[in-house]
Amino acid sequence: MNSIFLLIGSSLLVALTFPGGFLWAVRSGQYEDDYMPSVRRLLEEEEPEQVRAPRTA
């Protein structure tokens, strides 16, 4: 019977930790810009490739 109380208590602790972490992340600005990182690579200017001299053996 004691093990059931221990498991219930630990599961409640874990269950409350995840929403707490999520709320902390939202309030600290982790989800501010969710659009730009996905298209940043598409908007970057590509640098021209440098032409290299052929290697001789």
Backbone hydrogen bonds in HBPLUS format (Angstrom, degrees):
<---DONOR---> <-ACCEPTOR-->    atom                        ^
c    i                          cat <-CA-CA->   ^        H-A-AA   ^      H-
h    n   atom  resd res      DA  || num        DHA   H-A  angle D-A-AA Bond
n    s   type  num  typ     dist DA aas  dist angle  dist       angle   num
A0005-PHE N   A0001-MET O   3.37 MM   4  6.78 158.1  2.42 147.5 151.8     1
A0006-LEU N   A0002-ASN O   3.02 MM   4  6.27 151.6  2.10 145.3 153.7     2
A0007-LEU N   A0003-SER O   2.90 MM   4  6.09 157.7  1.95 146.1 151.7     3
A0008-ILE N   A0004-ILE O   2.89 MM   4  6.09 159.5  1.93 152.0 157.7     4
A0009-GLY N   A0005-PHE O   2.98 MM   4  6.04 160.8  2.02 142.5 148.1     5
A0010-SER N   A0006-LEU O   2.97 MM   4  6.15 160.5  2.00 147.8 153.1     6
A0011-SER N   A0007-LEU O   2.91 MM   4  5.99 153.4  1.98 143.9 151.5     7
A0012-LEU N   A0008-ILE O   2.96 MM   4  6.14 152.9  2.04 146.3 153.4     8
A0013-LEU N   A0009-GLY O   3.04 MM   4  6.25 150.9  2.13 142.1 150.1     9
A0014-VAL N   A0010-SER O   3.01 MM   4  6.25 159.5  2.05 146.8 151.6    10
A0015-ALA N   A0011-SER O   2.82 MM   4  5.93 157.2  1.87 144.2 151.6    11
A0016-LEU N   A0012-LEU O   2.98 MM   4  6.08 142.2  2.13 142.1 150.2    12
A0017-THR N   A0013-LEU O   3.08 MM   4  6.16 132.0  2.32 137.3 149.7    13
A0017-THR N   A0014-VAL O   3.22 MM   3  5.08 132.4  2.46  93.0 105.9    14
A0020-GLY N   A0016-LEU O   3.31 MM   4  6.22 149.4  2.41 132.4 141.1    15
A0021-GLY N   A0017-THR O   2.89 MM   4  6.11 153.7  1.96 150.7 157.5    16
A0022-PHE N   A0018-PHE O   2.97 MM   4  6.18 154.2  2.04 148.9 156.3    17
A0023-LEU N   A0019-PRO O   2.89 MM   4  6.07 163.7  1.91 149.8 153.6    18
A0024-TRP N   A0020-GLY O   3.00 MM   4  6.16 153.8  2.07 142.8 150.3    19
A0025-ALA N   A0021-GLY O   2.98 MM   4  6.19 154.5  2.05 143.2 149.7    20
A0026-VAL N   A0022-PHE O   2.97 MM   4  6.26 156.5  2.03 151.6 157.8    21
A0027-ARG N   A0023-LEU O   2.96 MM   4  6.09 164.5  1.99 149.6 153.9    22
A0028-SER N   A0024-TRP O   2.95 MM   4  6.05 140.4  2.11 142.8 153.1    23
A0030-GLN N   A0025-ALA O   3.02 MM   5  5.36 161.5  2.06 167.8 162.6    24
A0029-GLY N   A0026-VAL O   3.30 MM   3  5.42 160.2  2.34 102.6 108.4    25
A0038-SER N   A0035-TYR O   3.23 MM   3  5.84 136.8  2.43 113.8 124.0    26
A0039-VAL N   A0036-MET O   3.09 MM   3  5.36 137.4  2.28 107.7 119.0    27
A0040-ARG N   A0036-MET O   2.85 MM   4  5.65 123.5  2.17 158.0 173.1    28
A0042-LEU N   A0039-VAL O   3.03 MM   3  5.18 125.2  2.34  99.8 114.1    29
A0043-LEU N   A0039-VAL O   3.16 MM   4  6.44 140.4  2.33 150.0 160.7    30
A0043-LEU N   A0040-ARG O   3.22 MM   3  5.27 130.7  2.48  96.5 109.0    31
